[in-house]
């Protein structure tokens, strides 16, 4: 918790990539990993925006440290 990572292009279905981009989560952006959510997800923060991401989606996302 509190680690800052850079999102990498996810190697997953195009529909999920589009949905993440619509939410503002794009490859190359830095996010800070926050608190856990119910069900094992995480809240991530970028600038003033916060995103709650479920565990299954997190497992499909790639990050660079």
Secondary structure, DSSP 4 states (H G I P E B T S, - for coil): ---EEEEE---S-HHHHHHHHHHT--TT-EEEEEEE-TTS-EEEEETTEEEEE-HHHHHH-EEE-
